[in-house]
Amino acid sequence: MRVVICGAGTAGCVAAARLSERPDLEVTLLEVGPHYRPGAWPAALAHSHRIIKETHDWGWLARAGASPRVVHVPRGRVVGGSSVTNGAIALRGHPEHYDEWGAAVPGYGWESWLPWFRAIESDRDHGDAAWHGADGPIPISRYPRRAWLELQERFCEAALARGHAWVDDHNAPGALGIGPIPLNMVEGRRQTPADHYLDPALARPNLTLRAGVLVDRIRLHDGRVRAVEVVGPDGPEAIAVDAVALCLGTYATPAALLRSGVGPPAELARHGIPVVHALEGVGRGMQDHPKVSYRFELQIPAPSWPAPWYQVLLTGAHEVEGERRVYQVMPYSGQVEGGHRLTDLNVQVADARSRRGAVRLQGRDPALQPVLEMGWFLEPSDRAAAVAAGRRLMEVARTPPLADVLRPYPGLDDPDHVLRTVETFHHPVGSCRMGAADDPCAVVDAAGRVHGLEGVWVLDASAIARVPSANTHLAVIALAERLAAAFPGDPAPAPAGAGEVTAT
């Protein structure tokens, strides 16, 4: 069986490793970005403490929801995808938000996720805890408090003084408070699925990686996939397939389906694309966490590169308009810009409930970026939650010993500050979201198969039905693991206690 995986980001690397374990599958992995072997990472990519925007990025822009701004939305253009350019934060999110996913898709509640999270991680600090794993492919560690930079320590002390609890493990179910942030890194170097899934698997004779290849669309006939059309170094090419797994990410996976004639007929008609398979949900269900930044002048020296940008995290929950809302605050250690010492304290509306954003086509050319419309603050309750979380942040910022070293910029207490500064916290999901066949907004079933088509699967973040209340990197790895286990053929055994997801 010939399987082509489109996109070698987080999900694609995991899927390629797992599917190529099956000798009955001939697996080809396609990626437009370059491939760096272990030990050959450029220095900027190996450093794991901030989003890498200057290189290996698509350079895409998005409309910022209720804000009139147009903002950069980083996405990695490299084998490993955004796992190579993200901030290496390794959070799971709170169980109740996975239970909301499970309410929409039976079998996807929190208890079904825990065995997968345990299976993928090697937690160097809490591996012996019942909710952690010690033998998985992704190393997770935290900076010990004795190694924290001054701003990080002052932020922690101020948060404790404001009554926030101390948290040893932010991945403990329901953890709230201040404590070290978990990171998928070892001694300051990021650890990615490209390193720990894909590269070991490339020794298998049934797995081929083709870098420098841009995916255009899939070719369908009588409801079944026949080929993947790409643009390679030698021009356009059609690759014959028996099955295709789309792992291009939340922005590019729906765009590829739309170029293939799969999606809302009205959107396809705008670009003169014949309707091959009408599916209203393609590109229509996107969610993302909004980030609001509060900038301060820093009265202490700013650490120099490559010092960690963040080492601690505050997770809180409060009642906003009668609802419990989870928020997170991540303080940056400080930087120098134009000779000025600055720091940003960043708020994330962790359980965003906004009206969903959208991915549309700009045109039929696969080199064009899709039109991205984020859903930030279109729902008034999300804006209220962001404003309230900003107040909690300012309470901490005005408390010694943090207040002793910060000078706030004007306007930080203005409720419109959230619209002036909102941007992505880099967690887009749901543009091809999972759901039942009778759900008009669902694109794939519980096993990742596109409704109404044969041989077309989505295994990446675009299938996530409800954005977790945290960074999505671990959730994407776990999702790719469990969907790869449901792929047709002779599957590898699932972790003990994992919920069964089968292809029909």
C-alpha positions in Angstrom: 0.0 0.0 0.0 1.5 3.3 -1.1 1.0 6.1 1.5 2.1 9.7 0.9 2.3 11.9 4.0 2.1 15.6 3.0 4.0 17.8 5.4 7.0 16.8 7.7 6.0 19.0 10.7 5.3 17.6 14.1 2.4 15.3 13.0 4.1 14.3 9.8 7.3 13.2 11.5 5.3 11.1 14.1 3.1 9.6 11.4 6.0 8.7 9.1 7.8 7.0 12.0 4.7 5.0 13.1 3.4 4.0 9.7 6.8 2.9 8.4 6.9 0.4 11.3 4.5 -1.6 9.2 6.2 -3.5 6.4 3.0 -3.7 4.4 3.2 0.1 3.8 5.4 2.0 1.4 5.6 5.5 3.0 6.8 8.7 1.3 7.0 11.9 3.3 6.9 15.3 1.5 8.2 18.6 2.8 9.1 21.9 1.1 11.6 22.9 3.8 15.2 21.6 4.3 16.2 18.6 6.3 18.9 18.9 9.0 20.3 15.7 10.4 21.0 15.3 14.1 24.0 17.5 15.2 23.7 19.7 12.0 21.0 22.2 13.2 21.8 25.8 12.6 22.5 27.6 15.9 19.4 29.7 15.7 17.2 26.6 15.3 18.9 24.7 18.1 18.2 27.4 20.6 14.9 26.6 22.1 13.7 29.6 24.1 11.8 31.7 21.7 9.8 31.6 18.4 12.2 31.7 15.5 10.8 34.2 13.0 13.9 35.4 11.1 14.5 32.2 9.2 12.8 28.9 8.2 9.4 30.6 8.5 6.6 30.9 5.9 6.1 34.7 6.7 2.4 34.5 6.7 0.0 37.2 8.0 -3.5 37.0 9.5 -6.3 39.3 10.3 -6.5 39.6 14.1 -10.1 38.8 14.8 -11.9 41.8 16.4 -8.8 43.8 16.2 -8.1 45.8 13.0 -4.5 44.6 13.1 -2.8 42.3 10.6 -0.3 40.1 12.4 2.5 37.6 11.7 1.6 34.0 12.4 4.8 32.0 12.6 4.9 28.5 11.0 8.1 26.5 10.5 9.3 25.8 7.0 11.7 23.0 7.7 11.6 19.2 8.3 10.1 19.2 11.9 7.9 22.1 11.1 7.0 24.4 14.0 8.5 22.0 16.5 11.8 23.4 15.2 10.9 27.0 15.4 8.5 27.1 18.4 9.3 27.9 22.0 9.7 24.2 23.1 7.0 24.5 25.8 5.6 21.1 26.7 2.2 21.6 28.4 -0.9 19.4 28.1 -3.8 21.5 29.3 -6.6 20.9 31.7 -8.6 17.7 31.6 -12.0 19.4 31.4 -11.2 20.8 28.0 -10.3 17.4 26.6 -13.6 16.2 28.1 -15.3 18.8 26.0 -13.6 17.3 23.0 -14.9 13.9 24.1 -18.4 15.2 24.4 -18.3 16.0 20.7 -16.3 13.0 19.6 -16.9 9.9 21.7 -13.7 8.2 22.9 -11.7 11.5 23.1 -12.3 12.5 26.7 -9.4 13.1 29.1 -9.1 9.5 30.4 -8.5 8.3 26.8 -5.7 10.9 26.4 -3.7 10.2 29.5 -2.1 6.9 28.3 -1.0 8.6 25.1 0.6 11.5 26.9 2.4 9.1 29.2 3.6 7.1 26.2 5.2 10.0 24.3 7.1 11.6 27.1 10.3 11.1 29.1 9.7 13.5 32.0 13.1 13.9 33.8 11.5 15.5 36.9 8.2 13.7 37.4 8.5 10.5 35.4 7.5 8.4 38.4 4.2 10.2 38.8 1.1 8.2 37.8 0.1 10.8 35.2 3.6 11.0 33.6 5.9 8.8 31.5 9.6 8.1 31.8 10.4 6.1 28.7 8.8 8.0 25.8 10.6 9.6 22.8 10.2 13.3 23.9 12.4 14.5 26.8 10.7 17.0 29.1 12.6 19.0 31.8 12.3 22.2 33.8 14.8 24.7 35.0 15.5 24.3 38.7 14.7 27.3 40.8 18.3 27.9 41.6 19.0 28.5 37.9 16.2 31.0 37.4 17.1 34.4 36.0 16.3 37.4 38.2 13.1 38.6 36.5 11.8 35.0 36.6 12.5 34.7 40.4 11.0 38.2 41.1 7.8 37.3 39.1 7.4 34.1 41.1 7.9 35.8 44.5 5.3 38.5 43.5 2.8 35.9 42.4 3.2 33.9 45.6 2.7 37.2 47.5 -0.6 37.8 45.7 -1.8 34.4 46.9 -1.1 32.2 43.9 -0.1 28.6 44.9 3.2 27.0 44.2 3.1 24.4 41.5 5.9 21.8 41.0 4.3 20.3 37.9 2.1 22.3 35.5 1.2 19.0 33.7 -0.5 17.6 36.8 -4.2 17.4 36.1 -5.9 20.7 37.0 -2.7 22.4 38.2 -3.1 26.1 39.1 -0.4 28.4 40.4 3.1 29.5 39.8 6.0 27.2 39.1 8.6 26.0 36.5 7.5 25.7 32.9 8.0 22.2 31.3 10.1 22.3 28.2 10.9 19.7 25.5 14.6 20.3 25.6 17.8 19.0 27.1 20.5 21.4 28.4 19.0 24.3 26.4 18.7 22.4 23.1 15.2 21.7 21.7 14.1 18.1 21.2 11.8 17.6 18.3 9.8 14.8 16.5 12.3 15.3 13.6 15.1 14.1 16.0 13.3 11.5 18.0 10.7 10.0 15.6 11.7 10.7 12.0 15.5 10.5 11.9 15.7 7.0 13.5 12.9 5.8 11.1 14.7 7.0 8.0 16.9 3.8 8.2 13.9 1.8 7.2 13.7 0.7 3.5 10.0 1.5 3.2 10.3 5.2 4.2 11.4 7.9 1.8 11.8 11.6 2.7 11.6 14.1 -0.1 12.5 17.6 0.9 12.1 20.7 -1.4 8.7 19.5 -2.5 5.6 21.9 -2.3 2.3 20.1 -2.1 -0.4 21.5 -4.4 -3.5 19.3 -4.2 -4.7 15.7 -4.2 -6.3 14.2 -7.3 -9.6 12.3 -6.7 -11.7 10.1 -8.9 -15.0 8.5 -7.9 -14.5 9.6 -4.3 -11.1 8.0 -3.9 -7.6 9.5 -3.9 -5.5 8.7 -6.9 -2.5 11.0 -6.7 -0.8 13.9 -5.0 0.2 16.8 -7.2 3.3 18.6 -6.2 5.8 21.2 -7.4 9.3 19.8 -7.0 12.8 21.0 -8.1 12.1 19.8 -11.6 8.6 21.3 -11.8 5.1 19.8 -11.4 4.7 16.2 -10.7 1.9 13.7 -9.9 2.7 11.0 -7.3 0.4 7.9 -7.5 -1.0 6.9 -4.1 -3.3 4.4 -2.4 -3.7 6.7 0.6 -2.7 10.2 1.6 -2.3 11.6 5.1 -2.5 15.4 5.2 -0.1 16.8 7.9 0.4 20.3 6.4 -0.9 22.1 9.5 -3.9 24.1 10.5 -3.4 26.7 7.8 -2.1 24.6 4.9 -4.1 21.4 5.2 -7.5 23.0 4.5 -5.9 25.1 1.7 -4.7 21.9 0.0 -8.2 20.4 0.3 -9.8 23.5 -1.2 -7.4 23.5 -4.1 -8.4 19.8 -4.6 -12.1 20.8 -5.0 -13.0 19.6 -1.4 -14.7 22.2 0.7 -17.6 24.7 0.8 -18.9 25.1 -2.8 -19.2 28.9 -2.4 -15.5 29.2 -1.6 -14.5 26.9 -4.4 -16.7 28.9 -6.9 -14.9 32.1 -6.0 -11.7 30.7 -7.5 -13.3 28.7 -10.4 -12.4 25.4 -8.7 -14.8 22.5 -9.7 -16.5 20.9 -6.7 -15.2 17.4 -6.4 -16.6 16.8 -2.9 -18.8 19.4 -1.0 -17.7 19.7 2.6 -18.8 22.8 4.4 -16.4 22.5 7.3 -13.1 22.7 5.4 -11.3 25.8 6.7 -14.3 27.0 8.8 -13.6 25.7 12.4 -10.2 27.3 13.4 -9.5 28.2 17.0 -6.3 29.8 18.4 -5.2 31.2 21.8 -4.9 35.0 21.7 -1.9 36.5 23.4 -1.9 40.0 25.0 1.4 41.5 25.9 2.1 44.0 28.7 5.4 45.8 28.1 7.5 47.3 30.9 10.8 49.1 31.1 13.3 46.9 33.0 15.3 48.4 35.8 17.8 45.5 36.0 20.2 44.2 33.3 18.5 42.2 30.5 20.1 38.8 30.0 22.0 38.3 26.7 21.3 35.7 24.1 21.0 32.7 24.4 19.7 33.0 27.9 16.2 31.6 28.5 13.4 33.9 27.6 11.1 32.1 30.1 11.4 29.7 33.0 8.2 30.1 35.0 4.5 30.0 34.3 1.5 31.3 36.1 -1.8 29.4 35.5 -4.9 30.8 37.1 -8.6 30.4 37.0 -11.3 33.0 37.9 -14.9 33.7 37.2 -15.7 36.0 34.3 -19.3 36.7 33.5 -20.5 33.7 35.6 -18.1 31.3 33.9 -14.8 29.7 35.1 -12.0 30.8 32.8 -8.4 29.6 32.8 -5.6 32.0 31.9 -1.9 31.8 31.8 0.8 34.4 32.3 4.3 33.9 30.9 7.0 36.5 31.8 9.9 37.1 29.5 13.3 37.5 31.1 14.1 40.8 29.3 15.8 42.0 26.1 17.4 45.2 24.8 15.8 47.0 21.9 17.3 50.2 20.6 19.4 50.6 23.7 16.3 50.2 26.0 15.9 47.4 28.5 12.4 45.9 28.2 10.3 42.9 29.2 6.9 41.6 28.1 4.5 39.9 30.5 2.2 37.9 28.3 -1.4 36.8 29.0 -3.0 33.8 27.2 -6.7 33.3 27.3 -6.1 29.5 27.7 -9.7 28.2 27.3 -10.6 30.4 24.4 -14.3 30.1 23.3 -14.3 32.6 20.5 -16.3 32.3 17.4 -14.1 30.3 15.1 -11.8 31.8 12.6 -11.4 30.7 8.9 -8.9 29.6 6.3 -9.7 30.6 2.8 -7.9 30.7 -0.5 -6.2 33.7 -2.0 -5.9 31.9 -5.3 -5.3 28.5 -6.9 -1.5 28.9 -6.8 0.0 26.7 -4.0 2.7 29.3 -3.5 0.2 31.8 -2.3 -0.4 32.0 1.4 -4.0 31.2 2.4 -6.2 34.0 3.7 -6.2 33.6 7.5 -8.9 35.2 9.7 -8.4 34.6 13.4 -11.4 34.4 15.7 -9.8 36.4 18.6 -12.2 38.4 20.7 -15.1 38.1 18.2 -16.9 36.5 21.2 -17.4 39.2 23.9 -16.8 36.7 26.7 -13.3 36.1 25.4 -12.4 39.8 25.4 -13.8 40.1 28.9 -11.7 37.1 30.0 -8.6 38.7 28.5 -9.2 42.0 30.2 -9.8 40.3 33.5 -6.6 38.2 33.1 -4.7 41.4 32.4 -5.9 42.8 35.7 -4.6 39.7 37.5 -1.3 40.2 35.7 -1.1 43.9 36.7 -1.8 42.9 40.3 1.4 40.7 40.2 3.4 43.4 38.3 2.5 46.0 41.1 3.7 43.7 43.9 7.2 43.6 45.2 9.8 42.4 44.5 8.7 42.5 40.9 7.3 46.0 41.1 10.7 47.2 42.3 12.3 46.6 38.8 9.5 47.4 36.4 8.3 50.7 35.0 5.0 50.3 33.1 4.3 51.8 29.8 1.2 54.1 29.7 -2.2 52.7 28.9 -1.7 49.2 30.3 -5.0 49.5 32.3 -7.0 50.6 29.2 -9.5 47.8 28.3 -8.7 48.4 24.6 -5.2 47.4 25.3 -6.2 43.8 24.4 -7.2 44.9 20.9 -4.1 47.0 20.4 -1.6 44.2 21.2 -3.4 40.9 20.5 -1.5 38.4 18.4 -1.2 34.6 18.2 0.2 32.4 21.0 0.9 30.0 18.1 -1.7 27.3 18.8 -4.1 27.2 15.8 -6.3 24.1 15.5 -9.6 22.9 14.2 -9.7 24.1 10.5 -10.6 20.5 9.5 -12.0 19.5 12.8 -13.1 16.1 13.9 -16.8 15.2 14.4 -19.7 12.9 13.4 -20.7 12.5 9.8 -24.0 14.4 10.5 -22.1 17.4 12.0 -22.2 20.0 9.2 -19.0 21.5 10.4 -17.0 18.3 10.8 -14.4 17.3 8.2 -12.9 14.1 9.6 -14.2 11.2 11.7 -12.7 10.0 14.9 -10.0 8.1 13.1 -8.9 11.1 11.0 -10.6 10.0 7.7 -12.1 12.8 5.6 -15.9 12.3 5.6 -17.2 10.9 2.3 -13.8 10.2 0.7 -11.7 7.0 0.5 -8.0 7.1 1.3 -7.8 10.7 2.5 -6.8 11.3 6.1 -5.9 14.3 8.2 -3.5 13.6 11.1 -2.5 17.1 12.2 -3.7 19.9 14.5 -6.3 20.9 12.0 -8.3 17.9 13.2 -8.4 19.0 16.8 -12.0 19.6 17.8 -11.4 21.8 20.8 -8.3 23.8 21.5 -6.6 22.6 24.7 -6.0 25.1 27.5 -2.2 25.1 26.8 0.4 24.9 24.1 -0.7 22.4 21.6 2.7 20.7 20.8 2.2 17.6 23.0 -1.5 17.3 22.0 -0.5 17.2 18.3 2.2 14.5 19.0 -0.3 12.4 21.0 -3.0 12.9 18.3 -0.7 11.8 15.5 0.2 8.8 17.5 -3.3 7.6 18.1 -4.5 8.4 14.6 -1.5 6.6 13.1 -2.5 3.6 15.3 -5.9 3.7 13.7 -4.6 3.8 10.1 -5.5 0.8 7.9 -3.1 -2.1 8.0 -1.5 -3.9 10.8 -1.3 -1.3 13.6 1.2 -1.2 16.4 -0.4 -1.8 19.9 -1.8 1.3 21.6 -0.6 2.2 25.2 -2.3 0.3 28.0 -5.6 2.0 28.9 -5.9 4.0 25.7 -9.3 4.5 24.2 -9.8 2.6 21.0 -10.2 4.6 17.8 -10.8 2.5 14.7 -11.2 3.2 11.1 -14.4 2.2 9.5 
